[in-house]
């Protein structure tokens, strides 16, 4: 019974990763077809936003005061993006439907 539960969980996580990857690809495609300039500008702004979150997480703890306002939002966004990236690395690599 435990093996069946693990197999079902593996399939569900794989499908979730494939759906997430397909959704991200669709968003990128639709954005690019609407306006390539806005897509590049938006990607740059999102990159800066996530870089600020990473900087707040990994900077010297002696200089870091509590997370407030924008710092808390960027830190949470970076953490969410990092967890999503790790999830896609482990489960999204099995999405054969996207690579054919």
PLY file of the C-alpha trace (Angstrom):
ply
format ascii 1.0
element vertex 100
property float x
property float y
property float z
element edge 99
property int vertex1
property int vertex2
end_header
0.00 0.00 0.00
2.87 2.38 0.80
4.50 1.76 -2.58
1.22 2.48 -4.38
0.85 5.74 -2.44
4.40 6.77 -3.33
3.83 5.95 -7.00
0.62 7.98 -7.08
2.32 10.91 -5.32
5.19 10.75 -7.83
2.75 10.84 -10.76
0.77 13.73 -9.25
3.95 15.75 -8.57
5.19 15.03 -12.09
1.91 16.19 -13.62
1.93 19.30 -11.44
5.48 20.09 -12.55
4.58 19.58 -16.22
1.50 21.80 -15.86
3.57 24.50 -14.12
6.26 24.33 -16.78
3.68 24.45 -19.57
1.96 27.42 -17.90
5.25 29.32 -17.61
6.04 28.58 -21.25
2.57 29.75 -22.30
2.93 32.97 -20.31
6.31 33.63 -21.91
4.96 32.91 -25.40
1.83 35.05 -24.97
3.86 37.89 -23.46
6.43 37.77 -26.26
3.73 37.69 -28.95
2.03 40.71 -27.36
5.16 42.86 -26.97
8.79 41.68 -27.01
10.00 44.98 -25.52
7.62 44.78 -22.56
8.55 41.13 -22.07
12.25 41.96 -21.82
11.55 44.97 -19.59
9.28 42.88 -17.35
11.86 40.10 -17.13
14.46 42.67 -16.14
12.24 44.12 -13.42
11.40 40.67 -12.08
15.12 39.82 -12.09
15.93 42.96 -10.10
13.11 42.19 -7.69
14.37 38.64 -7.11
17.99 39.80 -6.91
17.03 42.21 -4.13
15.38 39.34 -2.27
18.49 37.17 -2.70
20.70 40.01 -1.53
18.56 40.47 1.59
18.74 36.75 2.38
22.47 36.24 1.81
23.91 39.52 3.07
25.92 39.83 6.28
23.64 39.08 9.24
25.30 41.83 11.31
24.07 44.43 8.81
20.65 42.86 8.40
17.91 44.35 10.47
14.42 42.91 10.45
12.64 42.32 7.16
10.12 45.09 6.63
8.04 46.27 3.74
9.64 45.76 0.35
12.46 43.68 1.83
9.99 41.16 3.24
8.13 40.93 -0.07
11.30 40.47 -2.15
12.68 37.92 0.30
9.45 35.92 0.16
9.35 36.15 -3.65
12.96 34.97 -3.95
12.29 32.08 -1.58
9.19 31.07 -3.56
11.10 31.30 -6.86
13.98 29.22 -5.45
11.63 26.53 -4.12
9.76 26.46 -7.44
13.05 26.13 -9.31
14.16 23.21 -7.15
10.74 21.58 -7.59
10.99 21.92 -11.38
14.55 20.56 -11.42
13.46 17.42 -9.59
10.08 16.82 -11.22
9.99 18.94 -14.39
12.86 17.06 -16.03
10.52 14.11 -16.61
8.13 16.15 -18.77
8.63 14.34 -22.06
5.57 16.07 -23.51
7.40 19.40 -23.76
10.64 18.15 -25.31
9.26 16.18 -28.30
0 1
1 2
2 3
3 4
4 5
5 6
6 7
7 8
8 9
9 10
10 11
11 12
12 13
13 14
14 15
15 16
16 17
17 18
18 19
19 20
20 21
21 22
22 23
23 24
24 25
25 26
26 27
27 28
28 29
29 30
30 31
31 32
32 33
33 34
34 35
35 36
36 37
37 38
38 39
39 40
40 41
41 42
42 43
43 44
44 45
45 46
46 47
47 48
48 49
49 50
50 51
51 52
52 53
53 54
54 55
55 56
56 57
57 58
58 59
59 60
60 61
61 62
62 63
63 64
64 65
65 66
66 67
67 68
68 69
69 70
70 71
71 72
72 73
73 74
74 75
75 76
76 77
77 78
78 79
79 80
80 81
81 82
82 83
83 84
84 85
85 86
86 87
87 88
88 89
89 90
90 91
91 92
92 93
93 94
94 95
95 96
96 97
97 98
98 99
